[in-house]
Amino acid sequence: MPANDYVAFVPIRGGSKGLENKNIKHFAGLPLYEHAVRQGLRVCSRCVVSTDIESVLNADITDARLIHRRPANLATDNAPMDVVLRDGIESLALAGRSIVLLQATSPLRNDDIIEGAIACHRTGAHDLVLSATLDDRSILKSGMIEDGKFLPVSKPEYCFSNRQSLPDIYRPNGAVFVFSADWFLANGGLATDKIGAVTMPAAQSYDIDTQDDFTRAEALFHDAGAVHVVHGQ
């Protein structure tokens, strides 16, 4: 059952240095971004596509998606996601709703992950809920150097511990972010110290940036038996 008070938000732009036109490149039978849109419509009542891509802007709409023309200055390599989100939320009057940000370049995420993130956000215990995957725990042995002084990123004792004895480390994988539009506007962005998380397997945490990424992710998509999703089953 789609969450009626949550709106999926899929940001895509035409420019891409790693892989030209990757967001509209066909992936397992559909443009890459379309997987995120259809997924968003399965778990939310509506899906917003923020884009500068003319073929997407001019496409016939037959479902509950809403296409928003992103200003050219927000479709550059260095346009912050916070600003892109604010533009969409304010332009489309999404105050009062909650946002489920779905990156088109993460096509291997499952609906269950998004639904879990929404459920976690509904508890009210977190400003923001994101998806994360296990990472190399040896990062806890690292630090920064300032004025010749070594500053550990975590507890100093971790710098001298065996990697196997260190706690598990998770990194945000960029696949899912859930937050209230009102909170976001008042906060001025996504940064907060009240973050909830849902975990994703490494096999689903594949982010597409290059042609090699695209080819490998498409193979994994098929291997996982996800092709039925393309046909809306």
C-alpha positions in Angstrom: 0.0 0.0 0.0 1.6 3.3 -1.1 2.3 5.8 1.7 -0.1 8.7 0.9 1.8 11.3 2.9 5.2 10.5 1.3 6.3 11.8 -2.1 9.1 10.2 -4.0 11.7 12.6 -5.4 13.9 11.5 -8.3 16.5 14.0 -9.4 18.1 13.5 -12.8 20.1 15.8 -15.0 21.4 15.6 -18.6 25.0 16.3 -17.9 27.3 13.5 -16.7 31.0 13.3 -17.0 31.4 9.6 -16.1 28.8 8.3 -18.5 27.0 10.5 -21.0 23.2 10.6 -20.6 23.3 7.8 -18.1 20.0 8.7 -16.5 18.1 8.0 -19.7 20.3 5.2 -21.0 18.3 2.0 -21.3 18.9 -0.4 -18.3 17.2 -3.8 -18.4 14.6 -2.6 -20.9 13.8 0.9 -19.4 15.6 4.2 -19.1 17.6 4.1 -16.0 15.6 6.8 -14.2 12.3 5.0 -14.9 13.2 2.2 -12.5 13.4 4.8 -9.7 10.2 6.4 -10.8 8.2 3.2 -10.9 9.6 2.1 -7.6 8.7 5.5 -6.1 5.1 5.1 -7.3 4.9 1.7 -5.8 5.8 2.9 -2.3 4.5 6.5 -2.4 1.4 8.2 -3.5 3.2 10.4 -6.0 6.7 10.8 -7.6 8.4 14.0 -8.6 11.0 14.0 -11.3 13.3 17.1 -11.1 15.1 17.4 -14.4 16.5 19.5 -17.2 16.3 16.7 -19.8 14.0 17.8 -22.6 12.9 14.3 -23.6 11.7 13.6 -20.0 10.1 17.0 -19.7 8.2 16.5 -23.0 7.2 12.9 -22.3 3.5 11.9 -22.0 2.5 11.3 -18.4 0.1 8.4 -17.7 0.6 7.9 -14.0 0.9 9.9 -10.8 4.4 11.3 -11.6 5.0 15.1 -11.7 7.7 16.4 -13.9 9.5 19.5 -12.6 11.7 21.6 -14.9 15.0 22.1 -12.9 16.6 25.5 -13.6 19.8 25.3 -15.6 21.9 26.7 -12.8 20.8 23.7 -10.6 21.7 21.1 -13.3 25.5 21.5 -13.1 28.1 19.1 -11.7 28.5 21.3 -8.5 24.9 22.0 -7.8 24.3 20.9 -4.2 21.5 18.4 -3.6 20.1 20.6 -0.8 19.5 23.4 -3.3 17.9 21.0 -5.8 15.6 19.6 -3.2 14.6 23.1 -1.9 13.8 24.2 -5.5 11.5 21.2 -6.0 9.8 21.4 -2.6 9.1 25.1 -2.8 8.2 25.2 -6.5 5.7 22.3 -6.1 4.4 23.3 -2.7 5.4 20.1 -1.0 5.4 21.6 2.5 3.5 19.4 4.9 4.6 16.2 3.1 7.5 13.9 3.7 10.1 13.2 0.9 11.6 10.0 -0.2 14.7 10.9 -2.2 15.6 8.1 -4.6 18.7 8.3 -6.7 18.2 7.0 -10.2 21.8 5.6 -10.2 20.9 3.0 -7.5 18.7 0.6 -9.4 19.4 -2.4 -7.3 17.6 -1.3 -4.2 14.5 -3.2 -3.2 11.1 -1.8 -2.3 11.4 -3.3 1.2 14.4 -1.0 1.9 12.4 2.1 1.1 9.4 0.9 3.1 11.7 0.1 6.0 13.1 3.7 5.8 9.6 5.2 5.7 8.6 3.1 8.8 11.8 4.2 10.6 11.0 7.8 9.8 7.4 7.4 11.0 8.6 6.7 14.5 9.5 10.4 14.8 12.8 9.6 16.4 14.9 10.9 13.5 15.1 14.0 11.4 16.5 12.0 8.5 16.6 8.3 7.7 19.1 6.9 5.1 20.2 3.6 3.6 23.7 2.3 4.5 25.9 -0.6 3.8 28.8 -2.3 5.6 32.1 -0.8 4.8 35.8 -1.4 5.7 36.0 -1.1 9.5 39.7 -0.3 9.2 38.7 3.4 8.6 38.5 3.6 12.4 42.3 3.3 12.5 42.6 6.5 10.4 42.8 10.1 11.3 43.6 13.6 10.0 46.9 15.5 10.4 46.7 19.2 11.4 49.8 21.2 12.2 51.7 18.0 12.6 49.2 16.5 15.1 47.4 13.2 14.3 43.7 13.5 15.1 41.9 10.1 15.1 38.5 10.0 13.3 37.2 8.0 16.3 38.5 6.6 19.6 42.3 6.8 19.9 42.5 3.2 21.0 41.0 2.0 17.7 44.2 3.2 16.0 46.1 0.4 17.7 43.5 -2.4 17.6 43.3 -5.4 15.3 40.9 -4.7 12.4 38.9 -7.8 13.3 38.2 -6.4 16.8 36.9 -3.1 15.5 33.1 -2.5 15.5 31.2 -2.7 12.2 31.2 0.4 10.1 28.4 1.5 7.7 28.5 4.1 5.0 25.6 5.9 3.5 25.1 4.4 0.0 23.0 7.2 -1.5 20.1 4.9 -2.4 17.4 6.2 -0.1 16.8 9.3 2.1 13.6 10.0 3.9 12.7 13.3 5.7 9.9 15.8 6.3 9.8 18.7 3.8 8.9 21.1 6.7 11.9 19.9 8.7 14.2 20.2 5.7 13.1 23.8 4.9 13.4 24.9 8.5 16.8 23.1 8.9 18.2 24.6 5.7 19.5 21.2 4.4 19.9 17.5 5.2 22.7 17.9 7.8 21.6 16.7 11.2 22.8 14.7 14.2 19.5 12.8 14.4 19.9 10.3 11.6 18.2 6.9 11.5 19.4 4.1 9.1 18.3 1.0 7.3 20.9 -1.4 6.1 21.3 -2.7 2.5 23.4 -5.6 1.3 26.5 -4.7 -0.6 25.1 -6.4 -3.7 22.2 -3.9 -3.7 24.3 -0.9 -2.9 25.7 -0.4 -6.4 26.0 3.2 -7.6 26.3 3.8 -11.4 28.8 6.4 -12.5 30.7 4.8 -15.4 29.9 2.4 -18.3 31.6 -0.4 -16.3 29.3 0.4 -13.4 26.3 0.3 -15.7 27.2 -3.0 -17.3 27.9 -4.7 -13.9 24.8 -3.3 -12.3 22.6 -4.5 -15.2 24.1 -8.0 -14.9 23.4 -8.0 -11.2 19.9 -6.8 -11.8 19.2 -9.7 -14.1 21.0 -12.2 -11.8 18.8 -11.1 -8.9 15.7 -12.0 -10.9 14.5 -8.4 -10.8 13.4 -8.4 -14.4 9.8 -8.9 -13.4 9.8 -5.4 -11.9 10.3 -3.9 -15.4 6.9 -5.3 -16.3 5.2 -3.9 -13.3 4.5 -7.3 -11.7 
